Amino acid sequence: MAISRTAAAAGAAGPASEPPPVRGGETDLAVARRVIRAEIGGLESLAATLGGSFATAVDLCAAARGRIIVSGVGKSGHVAHKIAATLASTGTPAQFVHAGEASHGDLGMIGAEDAILALSNSGETTEFADIIAYSRRFGIPLIAVTSGARSTLAVAADAVLLLPPAPEACPMGLAPTTSTTVMMALGDALAIALLERRGFSTADFRLFHPGGMLGRRLLRVLDIMHVGDAVPLVPPAARMSEAVLTMSAKSFGCVGVTDAEGRLVGIVTDGDLRRHMDDSLLSRAVEEIMHVSPKTIGSAALAAEALGLMNRTAITSLFVVDDGGIAIGFLHMHDCLRAGVA
C-alpha cells in the first residue's frame, strides 16, 4: 500500500513532534504532578500532626518479646506486607497476617508476647472484628493506623496512629492513594525509630541482607581476608632468600615483616626486589630492604573502604592489623573484586 510523502515525513519525525496527550483538558504529566503533590501534602500533614501516640506505639513494639503482627485488608493489606518486611529487615521480628484469614485459623499465628499493628483507613473494616476481640481477650497490645479517630478499631486500640484528613489523589476521592502513601511512611518511621532505639548496626543489617548489592556493599574486611598460614609473614632478621620463598609460596607479590610480638613493622614487595637486585640481595636481612610503615586496615572496616584505600594509594594489597598493630590477616584487591565489591 502506498504511503503519502506527508505521512512518511510525519512518521519519521517520531512521537516527539506530537503534542502531549490530553485527558479532560489536562495532560498526563500534569495529572502525575497533581497526584504527587496531593500525596506530598498528605505526608506533610502527617509530619505536622504526629504526636505522643507515636512514642507510645514505639514503646509497645519495643516491649514486645515476640513479633509485630502487621495486618490489613485490600490496599492496606499490601502496605502491611511491606511494613512487616521492613520491620523484619531492620531488626524487629515481624509477620503479616491477613485480617480476613485470621478468622479462619490464622489467629493461631498471633502469640501472647506479640504486638499487633492494624491498618484500616476507616477503622471499621469488618474483617478486624475477630483480631480486635482476640487482642483484648489475651491482652495483646493493639496499635491502630487509621483516619477514624472514633472508629471501632481506634476505640479498642492501646495506641492510635491517626492519619491526617488529607484527600485521596484520585479525582473521585475513592481509590486509596494518599492514605496508603501515608500508611507506608508511618510504617517506615516506626521501623527506623525501633532500629535506632535498638542500636541496629550495619553489621546487623548485613546479617539480614546477605544477598544482592546491599550484602556486597556491607561486606567487611573480616569476611574476605586471608588468615593463618595464608598470610605471608617473615621476621626482620630473616634473609631475603627466605622472604622470596615466602612470596613465591603465597603468590601475593609481597611479604609482611613482623617483630617478636607479631606487630607489623614493614613490608617487602616485588618492586623492592627489582630495585635492590644485585648479587648480594638474597643474603641480606629483610629489615635492610623492607619498606617501613606499610598501609594497613582493620578487620572491622568495610571491604569497600579497603578497596578505596588501595585505589587511592595505587597498591594492590593491604595487611590487616588489630588495635595493637598485630598482623591478623591479608587482603588483596582481587579478593574484593571476587566478592563483588566495586
SULJO-V389748 format. One record per residue. NEAR is the number of other ideal C-beta (glycine too) atoms within 8 Angstrom. D_CENTER is the distance of its C-alpha to the mean C-alpha in whole Angstrom. Layout:
# SULJO-V389748
near=NEAR d_center=D_CENTER
near=NEAR d_center=D_CENTER
This chain:
# SULJO-V389748
near=2 d_center=57
near=3 d_center=58
near=5 d_center=55
near=6 d_center=57
near=5 d_center=56
near=6 d_center=55
near=8 d_center=52
near=9 d_center=51
near=8 d_center=50
near=8 d_center=48
near=7 d_center=46
near=6 d_center=46
near=7 d_center=45
near=6 d_center=42
near=4 d_center=39
near=5 d_center=39
near=6 d_center=43
near=5 d_center=43
near=4 d_center=42
near=7 d_center=39
near=6 d_center=39
near=8 d_center=40
near=8 d_center=40
near=4 d_center=42
near=4 d_center=43
near=8 d_center=39
near=9 d_center=37
near=8 d_center=34
near=7 d_center=32
near=8 d_center=34
near=10 d_center=33
near=8 d_center=29
near=8 d_center=29
near=10 d_center=31
near=10 d_center=28
near=8 d_center=25
near=8 d_center=28
near=14 d_center=28
near=13 d_center=25
near=8 d_center=24
near=10 d_center=27
near=14 d_center=26
near=11 d_center=23
near=8 d_center=25
near=11 d_center=27
near=14 d_center=25
near=7 d_center=24
near=7 d_center=27
near=8 d_center=28
near=8 d_center=26
near=5 d_center=27
near=5 d_center=28
near=10 d_center=27
near=12 d_center=23
near=7 d_center=24
near=10 d_center=26
near=13 d_center=23
near=12 d_center=21
near=8 d_center=23
near=13 d_center=24
near=14 d_center=21
near=9 d_center=20
near=8 d_center=24
near=12 d_center=23
near=4 d_center=24
near=9 d_center=23
near=10 d_center=20
near=15 d_center=20
near=14 d_center=22
near=17 d_center=21
near=16 d_center=23
near=14 d_center=25
near=11 d_center=27
near=7 d_center=27
near=7 d_center=25
near=15 d_center=24
near=14 d_center=23
near=10 d_center=21
near=14 d_center=19
near=15 d_center=19
near=10 d_center=17
near=10 d_center=14
near=18 d_center=14
near=13 d_center=15
near=9 d_center=12
near=11 d_center=10
near=16 d_center=12
near=11 d_center=12
near=8 d_center=8
near=13 d_center=8
near=8 d_center=11
near=12 d_center=14
near=8 d_center=16
near=13 d_center=17
near=11 d_center=19
near=11 d_center=20
near=13 d_center=24
near=11 d_center=26
near=15 d_center=29
near=8 d_center=31
near=9 d_center=31
near=16 d_center=31
near=10 d_center=34
near=6 d_center=35
near=5 d_center=34
near=11 d_center=30
near=10 d_center=31
near=5 d_center=31
near=9 d_center=27
near=14 d_center=27
near=7 d_center=28
near=7 d_center=30
near=6 d_center=27
near=12 d_center=25
near=15 d_center=24
near=15 d_center=24
near=16 d_center=23
near=17 d_center=25
near=15 d_center=24
near=17 d_center=28
near=12 d_center=29
near=9 d_center=32
near=13 d_center=32
near=9 d_center=35
near=11 d_center=33
near=5 d_center=36
near=11 d_center=33
near=14 d_center=32
near=9 d_center=36
near=10 d_center=35
near=16 d_center=32
near=13 d_center=33
near=8 d_center=36
near=12 d_center=34
near=14 d_center=32
near=9 d_center=35
near=6 d_center=37
near=7 d_center=35
near=6 d_center=34
near=11 d_center=30
near=11 d_center=28
near=14 d_center=28
near=16 d_center=26
near=15 d_center=27
near=12 d_center=25
near=18 d_center=28
near=11 d_center=30
near=12 d_center=33
near=8 d_center=34
near=5 d_center=37
near=13 d_center=36
near=10 d_center=36
near=16 d_center=33
near=14 d_center=32
near=7 d_center=36
near=10 d_center=35
near=11 d_center=31
near=7 d_center=31
near=12 d_center=28
near=10 d_center=28
near=14 d_center=25
near=10 d_center=28
near=14 d_center=27
near=11 d_center=29
near=5 d_center=32
near=12 d_center=30
near=6 d_center=32
near=11 d_center=30
near=10 d_center=30
near=8 d_center=32
near=3 d_center=36
near=5 d_center=37
near=6 d_center=35
near=5 d_center=34
near=7 d_center=31
near=9 d_center=28
near=12 d_center=26
near=13 d_center=26
near=13 d_center=25
near=12 d_center=23
near=11 d_center=21
near=15 d_center=21
near=15 d_center=20
near=11 d_center=17
near=10 d_center=17
near=12 d_center=18
near=17 d_center=16
near=10 d_center=13
near=10 d_center=15
near=16 d_center=16
near=13 d_center=12
near=9 d_center=11
near=10 d_center=15
near=15 d_center=15
near=11 d_center=12
near=8 d_center=14
near=8 d_center=17
near=9 d_center=16
near=5 d_center=15
near=9 d_center=11
near=6 d_center=10
near=7 d_center=8
near=8 d_center=10
near=9 d_center=10
near=13 d_center=6
near=13 d_center=7
near=7 d_center=10
near=10 d_center=9
near=11 d_center=7
near=6 d_center=10
near=4 d_center=11
near=6 d_center=11
near=5 d_center=9
near=9 d_center=6
near=11 d_center=8
near=10 d_center=11
near=9 d_center=9
near=12 d_center=9
near=13 d_center=12
near=12 d_center=15
near=17 d_center=18
near=9 d_center=19
near=8 d_center=18
near=12 d_center=20
near=12 d_center=23
near=10 d_center=27
near=8 d_center=28
near=5 d_center=32
near=3 d_center=35
near=7 d_center=32
near=14 d_center=32
near=12 d_center=35
near=9 d_center=37
near=12 d_center=41
near=9 d_center=43
near=11 d_center=44
near=6 d_center=48
near=10 d_center=47
near=10 d_center=49
near=14 d_center=47
near=8 d_center=49
near=10 d_center=46
near=14 d_center=43
near=10 d_center=44
near=8 d_center=44
near=12 d_center=41
near=14 d_center=39
near=7 d_center=41
near=7 d_center=40
near=10 d_center=36
near=5 d_center=36
near=10 d_center=33
near=8 d_center=36
near=11 d_center=36
near=14 d_center=37
near=15 d_center=36
near=15 d_center=39
near=11 d_center=38
near=8 d_center=41
near=4 d_center=42
near=5 d_center=40
near=7 d_center=37
near=11 d_center=36
near=14 d_center=35
near=9 d_center=38
near=14 d_center=38
near=12 d_center=37
near=15 d_center=39
near=9 d_center=38
near=8 d_center=40
near=6 d_center=41
near=11 d_center=42
near=11 d_center=45
near=7 d_center=46
near=6 d_center=47
near=9 d_center=49
near=6 d_center=50
near=5 d_center=54
near=3 d_center=56
near=6 d_center=55
near=11 d_center=51
near=8 d_center=51
near=7 d_center=53
near=11 d_center=52
near=10 d_center=49
near=19 d_center=46
near=9 d_center=46
near=6 d_center=48
near=12 d_center=45
near=13 d_center=42
near=9 d_center=40
near=6 d_center=39
near=4 d_center=36
near=10 d_center=33
near=7 d_center=30
near=10 d_center=28
near=14 d_center=24
near=10 d_center=23
near=12 d_center=21
near=6 d_center=18
near=10 d_center=17
near=11 d_center=14
near=15 d_center=16
near=10 d_center=15
near=10 d_center=17
near=14 d_center=20
near=12 d_center=20
near=8 d_center=21
near=11 d_center=23
near=13 d_center=25
near=7 d_center=25
near=6 d_center=26
near=7 d_center=29
near=4 d_center=30
near=7 d_center=30
near=7 d_center=29
near=12 d_center=28
near=12 d_center=27
near=15 d_center=28
near=15 d_center=26
near=13 d_center=28
near=8 d_center=27
near=4 d_center=28
near=6 d_center=32
near=9 d_center=32
near=10 d_center=32
near=15 d_center=31
near=9 d_center=29
near=13 d_center=27
near=16 d_center=27
near=16 d_center=25
near=10 d_center=26
near=9 d_center=24
near=7 d_center=25
near=11 d_center=23
near=16 d_center=20
near=9 d_center=21
near=7 d_center=21
near=11 d_center=18
near=6 d_center=17
near=12 d_center=16
near=5 d_center=17
